[in-house]
Amino acid sequence: MCINELISVTNETKGSHMSFIPYEAYFAAVFNEIERIYNKVQNGEIDYMYDLYYKYWLHNNCDITVSTASGDSEYVKIIGIDDYGYLKVRSPNGSIASVQPDGNTFDMLRGLIYPKPF
């Protein structure tokens, strides 16, 4: 649902008279915010971006199964992303690893990461 649909539904259900947001104004606001975040990162405030990212991220602390190429499975917990943007996971023994997309298929709805068939 787009923001103007939300405005329309709100106007109908609440009897309000909010104006629609023109596309130009919406995209100007989005790009201004991206530029603000970019400037913070460029000034060394990378934690600001990580905090914002994790605030809306769905996968933190999800238990998933990682399957190896040999067919073995290991249950791990997603604990974040690493410095390169890959998923960072913790195994039951406490070891931490990154799961890279090359050679893996992510099926987050099933909580499964498994090797891509070649």
N, C-alpha and C positions, 0 to 999 in steps of 0.2 A: 504494500500500500504506500503510495507517495504522500508527501506532506500535505499537498492540496486536497487529497481525498480525506485525510484526517481532519483538516479544517472544515471541509464540507460536512462530514459526519458530526463533528462537534457543533457546528452551527445548527444542524437539524435537531440533534438530541438535546442541546442545552439552550436553544433559542438565541444563540449569540450571533454576532455579525462580524466575525473576523474576515479580513480580506485575504484573498489568495496571495501566495508569494510568487512573484514573477521568477521565471527560471534564471534570468540574469542576476537578480538579487541573491537567489539561493546559491548559485555557483560562485558568485563573488564572495559570499560569506564562507563557503567551504574552502576556497583557495586562500583566502586571508588567514583562516585558521591553520591550514597546512603550512603556510609561510611562517606563521608565528611559531609553530612546533619545530619546523626546520631550523629557524634561527636559534631557538633554545638548544637544539642538538649541536648546532655548529659552535655555540658558545660553551660547550662542554657539559650541558645539562641533559645528558643521555638518560639519566634516571627518570626524568620527567616523562620522556616518551615511553619507557618501560612501564611506569606506573599507570599511564593512560591506557597502554595496550592491555595490561593485565586486568584493569578495571572491567573491561568488556569481553575478556577472553573466556571461552566456554570450557576449555579442556584442562584447566589447572586442577590437580589432585584427582584426575580421572584414572581409574584402574583399567589397564588395557593388557592385551596379550600380544607379545612380540613373537612371531614365528621366524625361525632361522631357515636358511637354505636347506639344511639337513632335515627339516621337519620338526625339530624340537620347538617347544613353546616355553616362554617365560612370562610370568605375570609381573608387570611393572606399574609404577605410578608416574604420571606426567607431572613434573615439577616446574616446568617453564620452558623457556627457549634459551639456547646457548648464544654465544657472541656472534654466531654466523646465521642465526635464525632457525636452526634445526630444533626439533623437540628434544628436551632434556628429560630423561627418565631416571627413576631410582628403583633398583631391584630390591627384593626382600632382604638381601644380605647387606644393603646399604650402599652398594656401588652405584655410581652415577655414570651414565653414558648418553651420548647424543644419537638420535635416530635420524639418519639422513634419507632424503627422498629417493636418491639414486638407487634403483634396485629394490625399492619397497613400494607397496601399495598401502595407503592409509584408508581404512574403513572405520571412521570414527563412530558411526552409528552402531556398529557392532563391537566397538572397542577392540579393534584388531589391526595390527600392522604385520604384513606378511610380504615375503619376497615376490617381486613381479615375475610372472611366467615369461620365459624368453622363447 
